């Protein structure tokens, strides 16, 4: 018998949108597509397993106790089980970076993804509707566990609009539908933020970023490492950084040391490692093309 709580990681199968496109041999493409279908079928079977039985009772005793991102289904919303499956499928097919279904249990699932190279973790839970119960109505709570608030709120709004959910703050469906709808949220925000910023390797600008890396304050450091992790994807910027110093040491050696010994947060270390990888790519390219063979 399967346990009632499982940790399921699907990032390796459903994060292809985050990877650079490259031409694959026909046999490899066929194998990848077959693997995706097998994993999709597996996830669907597990979802069905955890949708058995009734919806859990609402954890809130009164309307004023509902969390900010708690919604209820409308007359246009899918029935609870179909809605649960639809949201899981929608998320795993989304362009979110490194989307991972971490945990699945009765009428609840937990996900994580990356935005601006920082992890955002959230959980979506379904409950019985005790606000205005009707046939097949339900409550959906979207709770942010960690990560950037704005990115999570945008994702919550995308889901709310797509599945025509309404706020559970004591509003009735008529009150929410009388107002003209807001412009539909899309994934453009996430896709736009994935693009590296334009940055010329001006010594003054690069010096400023390096000074922020040297800051004693963690929040200043992580913003600086985020900038470096993006702009060093450009060859000219990476080469300029390789000629710089951090904490009075050769920049490459200092970054290498940070990548190997850093005890900072996972997101902080991820940004340092990404910067290190960018520099390594430039060094390897220069080594491969630098020495010219004499014939």
N, C-alpha and C positions, 0 to 999 in steps of 0.2 A: 504494500500500500504506500502511495506517495505521501510525503509529509505535507502538512498544510501550508508551510512556508518554504519557498524555494528561491535561491538566488540564481537569476538567469542573466547571463551576459550575451547580448546580441550585437555589440558594437562592431565586431569584426565582419559581420555580415551586412549590417544596414548602415554603414558609414561611408559608402562608396562616394557619396556626393562631396565628401570632404577631401577626397584624394585627387591628385592631378590626373587628368584624362591621359591615357596612353593606349596605344594600339596593342591588343592582345592577340595571340594566335587563336585561330578558330576553335581548336580543341579546348584551350584554356577558358575562353569565354563561355563555351557550352558547359564546362564543368562548374564555373562560378555561378552561372544562372541556375544550374541544377541544385547546387548547394544552397543558394538563397531560397529556392522553393521548398527544400527540405526543412530548413530552419524556420521558414514562415509557417509551414504546416505544424511544426513542433510547438511553436509559440501559440498558435491558434488552439491546439489541443489542450495546452496548459491553461490558457485563458478559460476555455470551456469548463475545465475541472474546478477552477476557483469561482465560477459563477453559479455553481450548484447551491440550491437553498435560497432563502429569502434575503432581501437586503438587510444589512445590520440596522439596528435602531439608531436614530440620530443621537449624537453625543451632547446636543444642546437642549437645554430645558426651555429656553425662550428665544424669541427672535433676536433680541439685543445681544445674545451671546454668540451669534454666528460670526465666523471668521470673515475677513474682508473678501477673500476670494471663494466664497461659498455661493453656489448657484442652484437653481432648481430648474427642472425641465419645463418646457412650455408645451402647448398643444401641438407644436410643430417638431418637437424633439423626438428622436428615436426612443423605443422602449429601452429600459435600463441595460439589459444584457447586450442588445445590439449597439447601444451607445458606447458601452465599455469597450467592446471589440473594435468599434469604429475609431475611437480615440487612440487605442494602442496601435492600430494599423496606420492611422494618419501620422502619428509621431515617428514611427519607425521608417516611414517613407518620406519624411520631411528632410529638408536640406541642413538640419542642425548638425553641427560638427560633433563627431564621436558620440552620437546618441547611444545610450546604453540602458537597457531595461534591467535594473539591478535586482528588483525584488517583486514578487508577485504572490499575493495571498487573497483571501476571500474579499472580493469587491474592492480591491486596493492594489495599486502598483506604484513602484518608485522608479524614477528615471534620473539620469544625469546627462548633461551635454556640456560642450565648451563654447564659450563666447569670449572673444578677445583673449583667447588662451587661458581663460579662467573657468573653473568648473562651476556649474549651476546644478543643484540637486533639488528635486521636488517630488512630492507624492500626490497622487490623485485618489480620493476615496469616495465611494458611493454609499449613501445612506437612505433610509426610508424618508419620505417627505412628510414632515410634521408641520410645514408652513401652510400649505393649501393642498392637502392630499387629494389626488384624483387617480383614476385608473392608470397604472403604469407610470406614475410620476416618481421622481426621485430627487435627492439632493446630491450635488457634486462639490466636493471641497478640493481646491487646488492649493496646496500648502508648500511654500518655499522653505526648504531645509537649510540651504546655504547658497551663497553666490550672489551675483549682481541682481539687485531688485528690479531695475528697469527691464532687463532682458526677460526675466521671469514674468513680469506683468504683461509684457507684450505677447509672450507666448500664451498666457492665460486668456488674454483678450482674443487672440486668434482662434483658440478652441471655443470660447464662449460664442463668438459670432458664427463660426462655421456650423455649430450644432444647435444654434438658436436657443441658447440657455438664457435665463433671466436672473437678475440679482435676487438674492434671498434676504434682502434687508427690509422685509415687510411690504415690499411693493407687490401689487397684483399684476397679472399679465397685461391687463388693460392699461394700467398706469405706465408700464414700460413700453408698450407698443404704440401709444398715442404720439410719442415724440418721434421726430424724424431720426432714422438710424444714423449713427456715426459712420464716417468713411471706414470701409472694411480694412482691417489690419492684414498685412501680408508678411511674408518672410523677407521682404526687401531689407528691412532693418538689419537682420542677421547677415544677409548676403553682402550688404554694403560694408558692414564692419569687418568682414573677413578680408577685404582688399587692403593691402599695405598702404599706408599714407605716403603721399608724395614727399620726398625729402632729398634735398641736395646736400652732398657731403661738405657743407660749409663748416669750417673749423670751429667757429663760434657756437653754432648750434650743437655740433657733436660734443663740444666741451661742456655745454650746459647739461646735456643728457648724462654724460659721464659723471659730472659733479653730483647729479641727483642719484646716480648709482652709489656714489660714495657717502650719501647722506646717512646719518645715524637713525633716521626714522624709517620704519618698515614700509609705511604707506607711500612715502616718497620713492623709496627704492623700487617697489614693485611696479609703480607707474613707469619708472625709468627703464627697468628691465623689459617691460611690455613694449616700450618704444623701440629699444634695441632689438628685441626679438623679431620685430616687423621690418625695421629699416635695413637691418643687415642682410635681408634677403636680396638687396641690391648690391651688385658687385662693387661699385664705387664706394658705397658707404662701408661695407665690410672691410675693404682694403684701407680706408681711412681709419677705421677703428683699430685695425691691426698695427697701425703706426702710432697709436695713442698709448697712454698709460692710465691705469686705474689703481688708486691707492699707492702711487709712486712706482708700480711694477708694470712690466710689459702687459698690455691689455689681454693678450691671448693667454698668458700664463695665469693671470689673475682670474679670468673667467673660467679657465680650466680648473683651477683650484676651487672656485665657488661651486662649480658643477659637481665636483667629486666630494666635497666636504660640507656643503651647505646643510644646515639643520632647519631651514626656514620651512614655510608652509608648502604643501604640494604644488599649489599654483605658482608660487614664487620660484620653486626649483624647476618647474616645467618651463618657465620663461628663460631662466638661466641656461638650461639645457638646449632650448631651441636656438638661443643666440650662439651657443657653442657649436651646434651643428651647422649653422649658417657660416661661421668662420671656417670650420673644417672643410666645408664644401668648396670655399674659395681657395683655401690652401691646397687642397687636392687638385683643383683645376689648374692652379698656377704651376704646381709641380709637374703636372702632366704636359702642360703646353710651354712652360718657361724654358727649360733647356732645349735649345735647338740642335738637332743632330747635324753633324758636319759630314758631308759626302765628298 
